Amino acid sequence: MTELKIGTRIDIIFDNEINKSNAHYMKASVYDYADDMITVSQTSPALNRNFLNRRIMVSFLARVERRVLRFGFSARLIDLITNYEIASTNRVEALVLKQLDEPGQVDFRMHFRVSPPASSAVNLFYQEERVNLVDISIGGAKFAYPKTYAIRPADKMKFKLIIGAAIFDVNARVCNVVMPDAYAVNKNIQYVSVKFEHDNRQTEAALGRAIIEIERLLLSEGKI
């Protein structure tokens, strides 16, 4: 049975958000794994003690007979350590998870986000201009865009999603807009998160396959 290893990158999602388009996927790394107790880095975005005892799904990528597959299992968030020692002079926040079942292969249709590399075949166009993708999933995307364009939450947007030679029309609704703060390197860029609003199995299947290929590439390059 495929198991976690120290250093493995994982995705965490709350049980009640699985397969929902507005799900929040949090990333972390495994610090320690003994029996059914797993210590991981603080997630991004961070979780606090208000989330203790919540059931979660943990997923990770693993190689199985020359294939890269995603596995997952149920767990419970049972503790938050504020001064976990990862080195003699380095203490950090860490989360403690209790594994509740054995890992099994996870359906790729769950909305995992990936950050496409520059060479990726996945591109998103708005008003005939390619946007700078930060990440993308079957359920939506986040991208950087000049702040001179007024984009507000709940706005509707129409995109061209290009995957290799295939072109798909995708409608979306803006979920969040983050303007640059005083410490931003580029103060002319806003970050826009959108939720795709489509019921097209062909689009979903093509994007799902592309996301898996990106995950495999990033894994092979040691970037996830």
TAQUINOR-V17916 format. One record per backbone hydrogen bond with DSSP energy under -1.0 kcal/mol. CO is the residue of the C=O (numbers start at 0). NH is the residue of the N-H. Records with the same first field share a line. If there is no record, write none. Layout:
CO: NH  NH
This chain:
4: 7
7: 29
9: 27
10: 58
11: 25
12: 56
13: 16
14: 17
16: 19
19: 22
25: 11
26: 43
27: 9
28: 40
29: 6
31: 38
33: 36
35: 98
36: 33
37: 96
38: 30  31
39: 94
43: 26
47: 50
48: 51
50: 53
53: 76
54: 14
55: 74
56: 12
57: 72
58: 10
59: 70
61: 68
63: 66
66: 63
68: 61
69: 105
70: 59
71: 103
72: 57
73: 99
74: 55
75: 97
76: 52
78: 95
80: 93
83: 91
86: 89
89: 85  86
91: 83
92: 41
93: 80
94: 39
95: 77  78
96: 37
97: 75
103: 71
106: 109
109: 111
113: 135
116: 119
120: 163
122: 161
123: 130
124: 159
125: 128
128: 125
130: 132
131: 143
134: 141
135: 113
138: 195
139: 136
140: 193
141: 133  134
142: 191
143: 131
144: 189
145: 148
151: 154
154: 173
156: 171
158: 169
159: 124
160: 167
161: 122
162: 165
165: 162
167: 160
169: 158
170: 196
171: 156
172: 194
173: 153
175: 192
177: 190
180: 183
187: 146
189: 144
190: 177
191: 142
192: 174  175
193: 140
194: 172
199: 203
200: 204
201: 205
202: 206
203: 207
204: 208
205: 209
206: 210
207: 211
208: 212
209: 213
210: 214
211: 215
212: 216
213: 217
214: 218
215: 219
216: 220
217: 222
218: 221
